[in-house]
């Protein structure tokens, strides 16, 4: 999994958490869309955990480019605030899911596993995705 997160404290906490998880390997951490594109092309991660608000733009706008560079990588948007319209944008852009940062670590790990297994997981209700998840 590739982590794309510009807040160093969040990235450090997640990195530490992933160290204790046997079935999720963190292949890298980057802090911008530009770095994410290069790292995704180089590492070809199963999952890109993508922050929405990055210094060089909206992560949702980068989903198509990330998938173009690594078609087998699945993109999971990880954000502080989202609604149905945001979830729909993620889905339309080719994202595999959206998860709110306010959740529990266990929910994040479960969602990463589900996305890696090919599921779509959205933490926000949408008409196309009853119940969100």
Secondary structure, DSSP 4 states (H G I P E B T S, - for coil): -EEE-S-HHHHHHHHHHHHT-TT----EEESSHHHHHHHHHHH--SEEEEESEETTEEHHHHHHHHHHH-TT-EEEEEES---HHHHHHHHHHT-SEEEETTS-HHHHHHHHHHHHTT--EESS-BTTBTT--
